Amino acid sequence: MRLLIITQDLRVSGTSQGIIERSFLSKLRKIHPEAIIDVLYLCTHNHDDNLDILPVNSIVKKVINREIPFHVKWINRISTRLFNVMYAENYIHNQFANEIKKVDYTLYDHIMVRSAGLEHETLLAMHNLPILKHTVVNFHDPYPYSWYKGLASKINNSELKRLQKIIQIVSDAKACCASAYYMAKDLQYLYASDKYFYTLPHQFTFEGFDLSDKDNVRKKGKKIQISYHGALMFGRNVFTIVDAFKQLMEKHEWIKEEVEFVLRVKGDGVNKLKEMVKDSANILVLDTLNFSNSSNEQIHESDINIILENGPFYSNILGGKVPFLFALDKKVFISSPDRSELRRYLPNYPFLCDMNNLEDTKSKLYDVLTSEDLHNTAAKELFSDESFKKSLDQIFA
């Protein structure tokens, strides 16, 4: 069997999507050890992505120049205003498409194109290409921007034009899938598609990574460490957890003596968070780390790792770090809105709290601090090799 994967992000740090994509390729090799797996890597940087450790047969890396020439910008100003034609965006998509056109897609039994970031260039580049009818289109996030829950973006003519284009791509694709169940259903409805949108959850495997860099790992300072590593965006609410932890420290002296809360964060709300915890010696707001150091700190120093789902009321995505954290065999604490992907997958998970309810957060946080059980059986099944193979076989059928 010959497989072609078209991807846009194989970075080892600075993005959860790179972690997702590298894990996907490694997991693909696990379930198809004899397959020929070729990768077309269309990226916008020329950094060393440590590609040689990925277990595939070949990776063709092409660096796409996203800089828009002056004449294209000039034409775009006129075409957008007068004709609602996004000439500059189409120019970028054509840079990706020119590389995809060079592929002899007839050599492959299965082809998958996988999106990345908020721009989805690899997917949009497939528009009107012959390869599309033979390709599975994978969505990692909703597109266009206005339909991304927690992202402040208004619907305008340009967004509707983007929507029209992606509808055409979905219509022409061999099959479609998304990384989350709710997102798959939302996109199938949004795109008015008669195709069934399959669900292919994110995966994680250690094989796709070099975790030898441990220089900036912080040793924990107390018996128990709770930690969150990641961004504060898309309505993710760490503030309720911090409030809950502070109240638990006031009520239980042993928590104040034995537990520390480490927050390695970036994005909106960091300054607010620092102000909120300035008088709490047990709560540390620190800079984020590269993936190797961050992983080692969560593997070797953290006792309880936190997942913040998007909010405040609905999350239709599966966070990229979710399978990683459940692979560590540590306790995982989840903060979720009323309706979310993890609530659907883990309906009986005892360490999942309502992100908007302080009392529920405080109760569940105390439970995870005092429990000796990981309660991770359902999560292990969700991210197992068997479950991944079953999902992928359905998509490729």
RARA-V960627 format. One record per residue. D_CENTER is the distance of its C-alpha to the mean C-alpha in Angstrom with 2 decimals. Layout:
d_center
D_CENTER
D_CENTER
This chain:
d_center
28.00
26.42
22.75
21.27
17.60
16.96
13.87
13.23
11.24
12.54
12.85
13.36
12.75
11.80
8.21
5.19
5.07
8.57
8.23
6.52
9.31
11.94
11.55
11.85
14.98
16.37
16.08
17.63
20.47
21.00
21.69
23.55
25.43
28.06
26.05
26.06
22.52
22.49
19.65
20.01
17.84
18.13
17.02
18.44
19.48
21.95
20.78
21.14
17.92
19.79
19.62
22.77
21.32
19.05
21.09
21.67
24.99
24.32
21.90
23.24
21.63
22.57
22.06
22.04
23.98
22.47
25.58
27.51
31.28
33.71
35.33
32.09
31.40
34.99
34.82
31.54
33.29
35.96
34.00
31.46
34.25
36.80
35.04
31.42
30.38
27.44
29.08
26.90
23.61
25.44
26.65
23.19
22.18
25.46
24.71
21.80
24.01
26.88
25.08
23.93
27.56
28.79
27.21
29.71
27.58
30.65
30.16
27.14
27.01
23.38
21.08
17.41
15.79
12.01
10.63
8.75
8.95
11.12
14.01
13.26
16.28
16.19
16.41
19.01
20.95
21.75
23.91
27.42
26.95
28.78
25.92
23.87
26.17
25.33
21.54
18.73
16.24
12.60
10.50
6.71
7.75
11.42
14.00
16.29
15.32
17.82
16.15
12.95
13.84
14.58
14.98
18.68
19.67
22.85
23.65
26.14
27.77
25.24
22.38
24.65
25.36
21.71
21.49
24.64
23.36
20.20
22.52
24.76
22.08
21.02
24.73
25.49
22.66
23.63
20.90
17.59
14.60
11.28
8.56
10.24
14.02
14.63
12.64
14.63
17.77
17.24
16.69
19.58
21.73
20.74
21.51
24.68
23.95
26.18
23.65
21.97
18.18
17.09
14.17
12.39
10.03
7.55
10.08
11.24
14.60
16.55
18.42
16.14
16.57
19.61
19.60
23.18
22.70
23.63
25.75
24.04
23.36
25.13
27.34
27.23
30.32
30.90
31.04
27.73
24.58
21.82
18.82
15.64
13.70
11.29
11.54
13.75
12.73
12.35
15.01
13.71
17.11
18.13
21.68
22.83
21.93
23.85
26.74
26.80
26.91
29.70
31.69
31.38
32.71
35.63
36.43
36.01
37.53
35.98
32.44
33.66
35.30
32.74
29.19
27.13
23.88
21.82
19.27
17.58
16.10
15.82
15.82
17.94
20.27
20.72
24.42
24.87
23.41
25.78
28.66
27.88
28.13
30.77
33.39
31.38
31.89
29.59
26.49
25.18
22.85
22.00
20.23
16.86
17.26
16.09
13.96
17.24
18.99
16.23
15.85
19.63
20.11
17.95
19.59
23.12
23.59
21.45
22.86
20.52
16.82
15.25
12.16
12.21
11.05
11.42
15.11
17.99
19.01
16.34
12.64
11.77
8.02
6.70
4.78
3.27
6.82
8.68
10.20
11.01
12.90
14.68
15.73
17.71
20.33
20.34
20.55
17.38
17.91
15.78
16.42
15.91
17.62
20.32
18.30
14.78
12.80
13.63
17.16
17.59
16.58
18.33
21.27
23.52
21.35
23.69
21.37
19.41
20.86
21.23
19.59
22.59
25.29
26.65
28.97
26.47
24.09
27.13
28.30
25.07
24.65
28.22
27.62
24.83
27.07
30.03
28.70
29.17
27.12
23.41
23.22
20.34
22.02
20.08
16.66
18.13
19.29
16.02
14.40
17.77
18.89
21.20
18.74
16.52
19.78
21.07
18.16
18.27
22.07
22.10
20.03
22.18
25.40
